[in-house]
């Protein structure tokens, strides 16, 4: 980090402390200068005069302090420093007070910007990515008490609080003038509605004045993806609106399995070993890994992929899974193990699978909580010192706990 960046960061972190010190310095110099001035001029003043008179300097008034030529350099410095500090403090206070209003006013002039609807963990990551890329970003968030709003404001990003399906709020964000729109709230239906409203606003604008809007819609339910794909906004190529459906869980699973293939030992046709995938935690991420692994599970020896899912309510989740994918057993051999991944019995089973030379075993820890993931992996790795296996860890953030995971050489993958 350069010296300029270090200085800027220091000033930003201790901004108000520096202003406070300047106030103190200006007052002390004014006090010392006033005392010297009174002594030189021979004026008889009360004990409190040297304290009171410098305060007038902060009000841009030195008439009661300087009645004669100034005889003290401290007073001369204070005459300029005090009003400068007072004026700067007032301006900064006003900017802080009206900061949000100023940002909202600036929205009137935004064009080719990015509008992100939803400020959850995934939404915040998109905000940071677009901001780091140098794009202007506007955020719409329903929950005005969302802790991530302060993170956006620290980055100088305007946040509009309210329902992203409110057409007036979308207009306020100038969504019809945007370049990118990302609908990534926690509800698939809401995300689809945002896309529909955006398309409607695009149809109403003068196309010749603006470019094409690319709308990215996060959908978890793939049945909804199919229905949405049949809508005319997907098939119409004449308007200035392009829509794409994405799923961060599926994308992360695809990247993880591509970078860390399950058949890492290059299985030959004569190799009789089975590929075994252990998935700890069967939420959206865990299910996405299982489905993606099943899609690519074509090994040279012809053996089926073996999957073991470990979850506290595995029995319940297995019923839901088979209800949606009743033919899954034809592609892979999958078993659901009910229990806590930190139980000794389950850890012993994982050790047994890792030590089995008939299998090529990989584990994936897919909990939503980073701390829980770290605790899980540490428990597993501490018991697999002699026969380590690759462990892929789903992390929401590659900082903090991720640094510890790097130190124990795990396969780390992210999911916004």
WOJO-V331747 format. One record per backbone hydrogen bond with DSSP energy under -1.0 kcal/mol. CO is the residue of the C=O (numbers start at 1). NH is the residue of the N-H. If there is no record, write none. Layout:
co = {CO:CO}
nh = {NH:NH}
//
This chain:
co = {2:3:4:5:6:7:8:9:10:14:15:16:17:18:19:20:21:22:23:24:25:26:27:28:29:30:31:32:33:34:35:36:37:38:48:49:53:56:56:57:62:72:73:74:75:77:78:80:81:82:83:84:85:86:87:88:89:90:91:92:93:94:98:99:100:101:102:105:106:107:113:113:114:115:116:117:120:121:122:123:124:125:126:127:128:129:130:131:136:138:139:140:141:143:146:148:149:150:152:153:158:160:163:166:167:168:169:170:171:174:177:179:180:181:182:183:187:188:189:190:191:192:193:194:195:196:197:198:199:200:206:207:213:214:215:216:217:221:222:223:224:225:228:231:231:232:240:242:244:246:247:248:249:250:251:252:253:254:255:256:262:263:274:275:276:277:278:279:280:283:284:285:286:287:288:289:290:291:292:296:299:305:306:307:308:309:310:311:311:313:314:315:316:317:318:319:320:321:325:327:328:328:333:335:337:340:343:344:345:346:347:348:349:350:351:356:358:360:362:363:364:365:369:370:371:372:373:374:375:376:377:378:380:390:391:392:393:395:399:400:401:402:403:405:406:411:413}
nh = {6:7:8:9:10:11:12:13:14:18:19:20:21:22:23:24:25:26:27:28:29:30:31:32:33:34:35:36:37:38:39:40:41:43:52:53:56:59:61:60:66:76:77:78:79:81:82:84:85:86:87:88:89:90:91:92:93:94:95:96:97:98:102:103:104:105:106:108:109:110:179:180:138:182:140:184:124:125:126:127:128:129:130:131:132:133:135:134:114:116:160:118:162:146:149:152:153:154:157:156:139:141:166:170:171:172:173:175:174:177:112:214:115:216:117:218:191:192:193:194:195:196:197:198:199:200:201:202:203:204:209:210:242:181:244:183:246:225:226:227:228:229:231:234:235:236:213:215:217:219:251:252:253:254:255:256:257:258:259:260:264:266:360:306:362:308:364:310:366:287:288:289:290:291:292:293:294:295:296:298:302:333:277:335:279:337:281:314:339:317:318:319:320:321:322:323:324:325:328:330:331:332:307:309:311:343:347:348:349:350:351:352:353:354:355:359:274:276:278:392:280:394:373:374:375:376:377:378:379:380:381:382:383:363:411:365:413:415:402:403:405:406:407:410:409:393:395}
//
